[in-house]
Structures are given as structure tokens and as C-alpha cells.
Amino acid sequence: MKLSLFRQLLILIILAMLSSCSVHPIPDNEMPELDFLVEEANRDLELYSSTGYGNSYKNSEILTLLIKVKSDYPIHFPMDYGTRIFIYKEEQWIEIQNNMVYPTVEQYGGENILPPSEDNILKEGFFQAVPYYTDLEKALPVRLIIVGNIIENGRITDELSVGYFDFVLNP
């Protein structure tokens, strides 16, 4: 059976798109070496894209994520949300820049606290980051991590609350 020229071109375009979108995935339970276990991450927090367009973003463009607090307790964050961004390249984690400029506590006018989503009229908070990797030549998987502290009985505790979001960073 002979395919029309249009169908042949369409198949070639689809195959090219599929091959260009393939990115080496982050292995399960793989996490940069930090002060918490991977099993603890995303327990109290859920991060997800505010656009609903999936998980592919361009290098050095603003990434806006929504934060849902699943804990029964509020969470205190530093003004930069304790953000750390890691690219997964050649089977290792490399920390990359976050070029987002965050306000100081004085500029913000108070502490950066998110209540549990059940108690929050808006149901979620949001934050922004600007992931930047100088040597990005092809799409690579990235893990963005935020870290805050649980507030219990009105006091900031040492108990960490960690959330992460995986996405693909494109040149």
C-alpha cells in the first residue's frame, strides 16, 4: 500500500517530534543529597504547574508553581521558599542557578507562611523561580525543591516540609 506524500510527511514530523521530546527520565527514588529523605518529600506539600500545560519549560524563563499544603499545620518558608534547582545530567545531580529575585521580609511586609489548604480561602499558594543552566544544549530533566518548616502551636519547628516538582528544561 502506497502512502500519499502528505501522510509520509505527517509521519516524519510526528517521529521527529517524539524523538526530540525524549529526555532521560529521573530514576525513581533518586534525589540530590540534601538534609531529608526522598520519602519525606511531597508528604506535606504538593507542587504543580499553574498553567496546566505539562512539565516543559524554557531555560531562564519564569516558572510559576502552585503550592498545596496537605499538612494540618501551617508552613513557614524563607522568602525564596528554600528553593534549590537541580539538573540531572550524565547520571548525576548538578545544582543550577535560580535567577528569581525575591523580596526581603521588610519589602514583603511580614513572614512567608502558608496555611493548610483546608483553612486557606484560595486553597493554594504560589511561587516563582527562574531556572538557569549556562551549558544547556539539549532538553534535560530538572527537579525543583522547596523547603519550609512546620509551625506548631504558633512556633516554627525544626521539622522540615519539603516539596519537589520535576520538569524538563529546554534551551
C-alpha positions as CSV (number, residue, x, y, z in Angstrom):
1,M,0.0,0.0,0.0
2,K,1.4,3.3,-1.1
3,L,1.2,6.3,1.3
4,S,0.4,9.7,0.0
5,L,3.1,12.3,0.2
6,F,1.1,14.2,2.9
7,R,0.9,11.1,5.1
8,Q,4.6,10.4,4.7
9,L,5.4,14.0,5.7
10,L,3.0,13.8,8.7
11,I,4.6,10.5,9.9
12,L,8.1,12.1,9.6
13,I,7.0,15.2,11.5
14,I,5.4,13.1,14.3
15,L,8.5,10.8,14.6
16,A,10.8,13.9,14.7
17,M,8.7,15.5,17.5
18,L,8.6,12.3,19.5
19,S,12.4,11.8,19.3
20,S,13.1,15.4,20.1
21,C,10.9,15.2,23.2
22,S,12.6,12.2,24.7
23,V,14.5,13.1,27.8
24,H,16.4,10.7,30.1
25,P,13.9,10.3,33.0
26,I,14.9,10.8,36.6
27,P,15.1,7.4,38.3
28,D,12.5,6.6,40.9
29,N,13.6,7.5,44.5
30,E,16.5,9.5,43.1
31,M,17.2,12.7,44.9
32,P,20.1,15.1,45.3
33,E,22.0,14.7,48.6
34,L,20.1,17.0,50.9
35,D,19.0,17.1,54.6
36,F,16.0,14.9,54.0
37,L,14.9,11.5,52.6
38,V,13.1,11.3,49.3
39,E,10.2,9.5,51.1
40,E,9.7,12.7,53.2
41,A,9.3,14.9,50.1
42,N,5.8,15.8,48.9
43,R,4.3,14.5,52.1
44,D,3.1,17.9,53.4
45,L,3.3,19.8,50.2
46,E,2.2,19.3,46.6
47,L,3.7,21.4,43.8
48,Y,2.1,21.6,40.4
49,S,2.2,23.8,37.3
50,S,-0.1,26.8,37.3
51,T,-0.5,26.6,33.5
52,G,-1.7,23.1,33.2
53,Y,0.5,22.8,30.1
54,G,2.6,19.9,31.4
55,N,6.1,20.0,32.6
56,S,8.3,21.5,29.9
57,Y,9.8,25.0,30.4
58,K,12.5,27.1,28.7
59,N,15.8,28.0,30.3
60,S,15.8,31.3,32.1
61,E,12.1,31.9,31.8
62,I,9.8,32.4,34.8
63,L,8.3,29.2,36.2
64,T,5.2,29.6,38.3
65,L,4.1,26.8,40.5
66,L,1.1,26.3,42.8
67,I,1.6,25.0,46.3
68,K,-1.0,23.0,48.1
69,V,-0.3,22.5,51.8
70,K,-1.5,18.9,52.7
71,S,-0.3,19.2,56.3
72,D,-2.7,20.0,59.2
73,Y,-0.2,22.7,60.2
74,P,0.9,26.0,58.6
75,I,4.3,26.0,56.9
76,H,6.9,28.8,57.2
77,F,9.1,29.4,54.2
78,P,12.1,31.6,53.8
79,M,11.4,34.4,51.3
80,D,12.9,32.3,48.5
81,Y,11.0,29.2,49.6
82,G,14.2,27.5,50.3
83,T,14.3,26.8,46.5
84,R,17.1,24.6,45.1
85,I,17.1,23.5,41.5
86,F,19.0,20.5,40.2
87,I,19.5,19.3,36.7
88,Y,20.0,15.6,36.1
89,K,22.9,15.2,33.6
90,E,25.1,12.2,32.9
91,E,23.5,10.3,35.8
92,Q,24.4,12.9,38.4
93,W,22.7,15.9,40.0
94,I,24.1,19.4,39.3
95,E,22.7,22.3,41.2
96,I,21.8,25.2,38.8
97,Q,21.0,28.9,39.3
98,N,17.7,30.3,40.3
99,N,17.7,33.8,38.8
100,M,14.5,34.9,40.5
101,V,14.8,37.9,42.7
102,Y,12.7,37.5,45.9
103,P,11.6,40.3,48.2
104,T,13.1,40.7,51.7
105,V,10.9,40.2,54.8
106,E,10.8,44.0,55.1
107,Q,9.7,44.5,51.5
108,Y,7.1,41.8,51.7
109,G,5.7,43.2,54.9
110,G,5.8,40.1,57.0
111,E,6.6,36.4,57.2
112,N,6.1,33.9,54.4
113,I,3.6,31.5,55.9
114,L,1.2,29.2,54.0
115,P,-1.8,27.8,55.9
116,P,-3.2,24.3,55.4
117,S,-5.2,24.2,52.1
118,E,-8.3,23.3,54.1
119,D,-8.1,26.6,56.0
120,N,-7.0,28.7,53.0
121,I,-9.7,30.5,51.1
122,L,-7.5,30.4,48.0
123,K,-6.8,26.7,48.7
124,E,-3.2,27.1,47.5
125,G,-0.2,29.5,47.4
126,F,2.1,30.1,44.5
127,F,5.8,30.9,44.0
128,Q,8.1,31.6,41.1
129,A,11.6,30.6,40.1
130,V,13.8,31.2,37.1
131,P,15.9,28.1,36.4
132,Y,19.0,28.8,34.5
133,Y,21.8,26.5,33.3
134,T,24.6,28.1,31.3
135,D,25.6,24.9,29.3
136,L,22.1,23.8,28.3
137,E,22.4,22.4,24.8
138,K,19.5,19.9,24.8
139,A,16.4,19.3,27.0
140,L,17.3,17.8,30.4
141,P,15.2,16.7,33.4
142,V,15.2,19.0,36.4
143,R,14.0,18.8,40.0
144,L,13.0,21.9,41.8
145,I,12.8,21.6,45.5
146,I,11.3,23.9,48.1
147,V,11.8,23.6,51.9
148,G,9.9,25.2,54.7
149,N,9.3,24.4,58.4
150,I,6.2,23.2,60.1
151,I,4.6,25.7,62.5
152,E,3.1,24.1,65.6
153,N,1.4,25.9,68.5
154,G,2.4,29.2,66.9
155,R,6.1,28.3,66.8
156,I,8.4,27.5,63.9
157,T,9.7,23.9,64.5
158,D,12.8,22.2,63.2
159,E,10.5,19.7,61.3
160,L,11.1,20.2,57.6
161,S,8.4,20.3,55.0
162,V,9.7,19.5,51.5
163,G,8.1,19.5,48.1
164,Y,9.5,19.0,44.7
165,F,8.4,19.3,41.1
166,D,10.0,17.5,38.1
167,F,10.1,19.1,34.7
168,V,12.1,19.3,31.5
169,L,14.3,22.4,30.9
170,N,14.7,23.3,27.3
171,P,17.3,25.5,25.6
